[in-house]
Amino acid sequence: MSRVVRHQTATLRYARPAPPLWEVRLDLNVAPAAGTYLLADFGGPVREPLYPIEVDDAGFVANVARGHPATQLLPGTSVDVLGPLGRGFRLDTTGYALARLLLIADVGSLPLLRPLYQAAPAVALIVEATTRAQIPSPTQFPASLELTLVTRDGSSGYLGPIEGNGSAPVGIERAGARVRELLLWTERVCFACDPERYPALAALVKEVRLQPQPDFAQAFLRSSMPCGVGVCDVCRVVLPGGEVRVCVDGPVFDLLSFLEL
């Protein structure tokens, strides 16, 4: 079956440092939704995926690495793009409006969830970092967001990892009980973490919710995706339930598809 891919011309509005990365703003007719992407032609041998960290009616903002070709462009430059592409975060519900949403991210992937900060009347966010110095300032989050901080060394908030068990030093509380509380509270949960953690996180969701509905828990999987239509095999990944191509089957997957069979 052929896939129809939208071809657009975007306009670069700015490229500015946002340490340790850069932010680029592109205006275009149809912006990508949370978890989807565009393939942009910056003059290299292959197109490069851009994932939205902010979206509005005029366009979107994406993170790129320092030295990325987009950081060398002047404001007003036209950029040839394909998309939006892929399957993003799926928050639609049947028969009712989503009221409670839980977001879980390690600090490096946190920007990918920013478009979801106000996606439901009640949104809770769990952010995990190695140590306190990596945690963003609370002023960077909407006041309406219920924020839970987790650090691997226990220097701020709860002691991680999120999926961990076991005892904690005196005066420090492990994150496990808080994570389980929020998993029982939420109607949907979206993850943006190191993919190597997804099997353990899937097992945790299964333990807490017993028989979660499809897409109750969703996970973002980053990959190189030069073609966007599933023909080049660069983004082919083998999950416990079978083979997938991240560019068309993702980048957002049901978390339980990472659960070991």
C-alpha positions as CSV (number, residue, x, y, z in Angstrom):
1,M,0.0,0.0,0.0
2,S,1.4,3.4,-0.9
3,R,1.8,6.1,1.7
4,V,0.9,9.7,0.9
5,V,3.5,12.0,2.4
6,R,2.9,15.7,2.8
7,H,5.5,17.9,1.2
8,Q,5.9,21.4,2.7
9,T,8.1,24.4,2.7
10,A,8.9,25.7,6.2
11,T,10.5,29.0,7.1
12,L,13.2,29.2,9.8
13,R,12.4,31.9,12.3
14,Y,15.3,31.4,14.7
15,A,18.0,29.1,15.8
16,R,19.3,29.8,19.3
17,P,21.3,28.1,22.1
18,A,19.4,26.2,24.7
19,P,22.3,24.4,26.5
20,P,23.3,21.7,26.1
21,L,21.3,21.8,22.8
22,W,19.9,24.4,20.4
23,E,16.3,25.3,19.7
24,V,15.1,25.9,16.1
25,R,11.8,27.5,15.2
26,L,10.1,26.6,11.9
27,D,6.8,28.1,10.6
28,L,4.7,26.0,8.2
29,N,1.1,25.2,7.3
30,V,0.8,21.9,9.2
31,A,3.0,21.4,12.3
32,P,3.8,17.9,13.8
33,A,1.8,16.9,16.9
34,A,3.5,15.5,20.0
35,G,5.5,12.4,19.3
36,T,5.3,12.7,15.5
37,Y,8.1,14.3,13.3
38,L,9.1,16.0,10.1
39,L,12.0,15.0,7.8
40,A,13.9,18.1,6.9
41,D,16.4,18.7,4.1
42,F,19.3,20.7,5.5
43,G,21.6,19.9,2.5
44,G,23.1,16.7,3.8
45,P,23.0,13.3,2.2
46,V,19.8,12.3,4.0
47,R,16.9,14.1,5.6
48,E,16.9,14.5,9.3
49,P,14.0,14.1,11.8
50,L,12.7,17.0,13.8
51,Y,10.6,16.3,16.8
52,P,8.3,19.0,18.3
53,I,9.0,20.3,21.8
54,E,6.5,23.3,21.3
55,V,3.6,23.5,18.9
56,D,1.3,26.3,17.9
57,D,-1.0,27.3,15.0
58,A,2.0,28.8,13.1
59,G,4.6,26.1,13.5
60,F,6.8,24.4,16.0
61,V,10.1,24.4,17.9
62,A,12.5,21.5,17.9
63,N,15.8,20.7,19.6
64,V,19.0,20.0,17.6
65,A,22.5,19.3,18.6
66,R,25.2,22.0,18.8
67,G,26.8,22.4,15.3
68,H,23.7,21.0,13.6
69,P,23.3,22.4,10.0
70,A,20.1,24.2,11.1
71,T,22.1,26.3,13.6
72,Q,24.0,27.8,10.6
73,L,20.9,29.1,8.8
74,L,19.7,32.7,8.7
75,P,16.2,33.7,9.8
76,G,13.8,33.6,6.8
77,T,15.6,30.6,5.2
78,S,13.2,28.2,3.4
79,V,13.5,24.5,4.5
80,D,12.1,21.6,2.5
81,V,10.3,19.2,4.8
82,L,8.2,16.0,4.6
83,G,5.4,15.3,7.0
84,P,4.1,15.3,9.6
85,L,5.0,11.7,9.8
86,G,4.6,8.7,12.1
87,R,2.3,7.8,15.0
88,G,2.5,10.2,17.9
89,F,1.1,10.1,21.4
90,R,-2.5,9.0,21.3
91,L,-4.7,10.7,23.8
92,D,-8.1,10.3,22.1
93,T,-10.6,8.4,24.2
94,T,-13.9,6.8,23.3
95,G,-17.0,7.9,25.1
96,Y,-15.3,10.3,27.5
97,A,-12.8,13.2,27.7
98,L,-9.4,12.4,29.1
99,A,-9.2,14.0,32.5
100,R,-6.0,12.7,34.1
101,L,-2.6,12.3,32.3
102,L,0.7,11.1,33.7
103,L,4.0,12.0,32.0
104,I,7.3,10.2,32.9
105,A,10.7,11.2,31.4
106,D,14.4,11.2,32.1
107,V,15.7,14.7,32.0
108,G,17.4,14.3,28.6
109,S,14.2,13.3,26.9
110,L,11.9,15.7,28.8
111,P,11.4,18.3,26.1
112,L,9.6,15.7,23.9
113,L,6.8,15.7,26.4
114,R,6.4,19.5,26.7
115,P,3.6,19.7,24.1
116,L,1.6,17.5,26.5
117,Y,1.9,19.6,29.7
118,Q,-1.6,20.9,29.3
119,A,-3.2,18.1,27.3
120,A,-5.7,17.2,30.1
121,P,-7.4,19.1,32.9
122,A,-5.0,17.3,35.4
123,V,-1.5,16.5,34.3
124,A,1.2,15.0,36.6
125,L,4.9,14.8,35.6
126,I,7.7,12.6,37.0
127,V,11.2,13.8,36.0
128,E,14.2,11.7,36.7
129,A,17.9,12.8,36.6
130,T,21.1,11.5,37.9
131,T,21.6,14.3,40.4
132,R,20.1,17.5,41.6
133,A,22.2,19.8,39.3
134,Q,20.5,18.3,36.2
135,I,16.9,19.0,37.4
136,P,15.3,22.0,35.6
137,S,14.0,24.8,37.7
138,P,10.3,24.4,38.7
139,T,9.7,27.8,37.2
140,Q,10.1,26.2,33.7
141,F,6.9,24.2,34.3
142,P,3.2,25.4,34.2
143,A,1.8,26.1,37.7
144,S,-1.0,23.6,36.9
145,L,1.5,20.7,36.5
146,E,1.8,18.3,39.4
147,L,5.6,17.8,39.5
148,T,7.5,14.9,41.1
149,L,11.3,14.9,41.1
150,V,13.4,11.8,41.2
151,T,17.2,11.6,41.3
152,R,19.4,8.5,41.1
153,D,21.6,9.7,44.0
154,G,18.8,10.9,46.2
155,S,20.1,14.5,46.2
156,S,16.6,15.9,45.3
157,G,13.1,14.5,45.6
158,Y,12.6,10.8,45.6
159,L,15.4,8.2,45.2
160,G,15.4,6.5,41.8
161,P,15.3,4.8,39.5
162,I,11.6,5.0,38.9
163,E,11.3,1.3,38.3
164,G,13.6,0.4,41.2
165,N,12.8,-1.4,44.4
166,G,14.6,-2.1,47.6
167,S,15.5,-0.1,50.7
168,A,16.7,3.5,50.9
169,P,19.0,5.4,53.2
170,V,17.5,6.9,56.3
171,G,15.7,10.1,55.5
172,I,15.3,9.4,51.8
173,E,12.2,7.8,50.2
174,R,12.3,5.6,47.1
175,A,10.2,6.7,44.1
176,G,8.4,3.4,43.8
177,A,5.4,4.1,46.0
178,R,4.8,7.5,44.5
179,V,5.1,6.1,40.9
180,R,2.6,3.4,41.7
181,E,0.2,5.9,43.2
182,L,0.2,8.0,40.1
183,L,-0.1,4.9,37.8
184,L,-3.3,4.0,39.7
185,W,-4.5,7.7,39.5
186,T,-4.0,8.3,35.8
187,E,-6.1,7.4,32.7
188,R,-3.1,7.4,30.4
189,V,0.7,7.5,30.8
190,C,3.3,8.7,28.3
191,F,7.0,7.8,28.7
192,A,10.1,9.4,27.1
193,C,13.1,7.5,28.6
194,D,16.1,5.4,27.6
195,P,14.5,2.5,25.5
196,E,16.6,0.0,27.5
197,R,14.4,0.8,30.4
198,Y,11.1,0.2,28.7
199,P,10.9,-3.6,29.4
200,A,11.2,-2.9,33.2
201,L,8.8,0.0,33.0
202,A,6.3,-2.1,31.0
203,A,6.5,-4.8,33.7
204,L,5.9,-2.1,36.4
205,V,2.8,-0.9,34.6
206,K,1.5,-4.4,34.1
207,E,2.1,-5.1,37.8
208,V,0.2,-2.0,39.0
209,R,-2.7,-2.0,36.4
210,L,-3.0,-5.8,35.9
211,Q,-4.8,-5.6,32.6
212,P,-4.2,-2.2,31.1
213,Q,-6.1,-1.2,28.0
214,P,-4.2,-0.9,24.7
215,D,-2.3,2.4,24.6
216,F,-2.9,3.0,28.3
217,A,0.9,3.3,28.5
218,Q,2.8,4.8,25.5
219,A,6.6,5.1,24.9
220,F,8.6,7.3,22.6
221,L,11.4,5.6,20.7
222,R,14.0,7.7,19.0
223,S,15.8,6.4,15.8
224,S,17.5,7.5,12.6
225,M,14.7,7.7,10.0
226,P,16.0,8.9,6.6
227,C,13.1,7.7,4.4
228,G,10.0,8.2,6.6
229,V,8.0,5.5,4.7
230,G,9.4,2.2,6.0
231,V,11.4,1.2,3.0
232,C,15.1,1.8,3.9
233,D,15.2,-0.5,7.0
234,V,17.5,1.9,8.9
235,C,14.9,2.2,11.7
236,R,14.0,-1.5,11.9
237,V,13.7,-2.6,15.5
238,V,12.9,-6.1,16.8
239,L,10.5,-6.0,19.8
240,P,9.4,-9.0,21.8
241,G,6.2,-9.1,19.8
242,G,7.8,-8.8,16.4
243,E,9.6,-6.5,14.0
244,V,8.7,-2.8,13.6
245,R,9.8,0.2,11.7
246,V,10.0,3.2,13.9
247,C,9.3,5.8,11.1
248,V,5.9,4.4,10.3
249,D,4.9,2.2,13.3
250,G,6.1,4.8,15.8
251,P,8.0,6.8,17.1
252,V,5.4,6.2,19.8
253,F,4.5,2.6,20.7
254,D,2.3,0.9,23.2
255,L,4.7,0.4,26.2
256,L,3.5,-3.2,26.7
257,S,5.0,-4.1,23.3
258,F,8.4,-3.9,25.0
259,L,7.3,-6.5,27.6
260,E,9.3,-9.7,27.4
261,L,7.0,-12.6,26.3
